[in-house]
Amino acid sequence: DDPTIAALLESRNARLAPFWLNPQEQAGAGPFAGRRALVIDAEDRFTTMLAHQLSHLGLDVSIVP
């Protein structure tokens, strides 16, 4: 509820594509339905972005440290 923090978060998101910020419909089966992917957590934002993209291709994604 802190306006300063809200402003900082909003300014950070200004550089992101709307794809990452707007709700998306559930993806269909996708070309990789039924397959799994293991993503090694590199402790950066790219890890969750990659997992998100893979899941929309139909993969069951697990992130491990």
RODO-2510 file (C-alpha; in nm, 4 decimals, decimal comma):
residues 65
     n   res          X          Y          Z
     1     d     0,0000     0,0000     0,0000
     2     d     0,3057     0,2245     0,0025
     3     p     0,2782     0,4691    -0,2912
     4     t     0,6570     0,4930    -0,3256
     5     i     0,6956     0,1177    -0,3620
     6     a     0,3996     0,1014    -0,6007
     7     a     0,5585     0,3713    -0,8184
     8     l     0,8936     0,1895    -0,8228
     9     l     0,7306    -0,1388    -0,9228
    10     e     0,5293     0,0321    -1,1944
    11     s     0,8399     0,2010    -1,3363
    12     r     1,0217    -0,1333    -1,3418
    13     n     0,7340    -0,2901    -1,5351
    14     a     0,7355    -0,0077    -1,7922
    15     r     1,0197    -0,1843    -1,9757
    16     l     0,8381    -0,5188    -1,9937
    17     a     0,6294    -0,6255    -2,2906
    18     p     0,2544    -0,6333    -2,2202
    19     f     0,2727    -1,0107    -2,2724
    20     w     0,4248    -1,0511    -1,9252
    21     l     0,1834    -0,8173    -1,7485
    22     n    -0,1583    -0,9009    -1,8902
    23     p    -0,3540    -1,2132    -1,7967
    24     q    -0,3461    -1,4772    -2,0679
    25     e    -0,5953    -1,7419    -2,1581
    26     q    -0,4980    -2,0956    -2,0716
    27     a    -0,2873    -2,2424    -2,3495
    28     g    -0,4188    -2,5355    -2,5471
    29     a    -0,2460    -2,8711    -2,5524
    30     g     0,0503    -2,7270    -2,7408
    31     p     0,3016    -2,9153    -2,9535
    32     f     0,4780    -3,0651    -2,6503
    33     a     0,1744    -3,1813    -2,4511
    34     g     0,2557    -3,4696    -2,2195
    35     r     0,6280    -3,3935    -2,2074
    36     r     0,8217    -3,2535    -1,9147
    37     a     1,0930    -2,9905    -1,8821
    38     l     1,3353    -2,9318    -1,5976
    39     v     1,4580    -2,5730    -1,5614
    40     i     1,7571    -2,5036    -1,3380
    41     d     1,6943    -2,1912    -1,1298
    42     a     1,9628    -1,9364    -1,2103
    43     e     1,8162    -1,7037    -0,9454
    44     d     1,7107    -1,4481    -1,2043
    45     r     1,3866    -1,3428    -1,3686
    46     f     1,4672    -1,5339    -1,6846
    47     t     1,4034    -1,8659    -1,5076
    48     t     1,0355    -1,7973    -1,4486
    49     m     0,9941    -1,6379    -1,7914
    50     l     1,1379    -1,9490    -1,9563
    51     a     0,9166    -2,1771    -1,7459
    52     h     0,6119    -1,9705    -1,8435
    53     q     0,6903    -1,9958    -2,2138
    54     l     0,7569    -2,3691    -2,1946
    55     s     0,4322    -2,4337    -2,0109
    56     h     0,2421    -2,2496    -2,2847
    57     l     0,3943    -2,4937    -2,5332
    58     g     0,2297    -2,7722    -2,3337
    59     l     0,5234    -2,8905    -2,1232
    60     d     0,4899    -2,9797    -1,7558
    61     v     0,7651    -2,7569    -1,6134
    62     s     0,9574    -2,8044    -1,2891
    63     i     1,2041    -2,5464    -1,1562
    64     v     1,4825    -2,6724    -0,9299
    65     p     1,7569    -2,4823    -0,7449
***
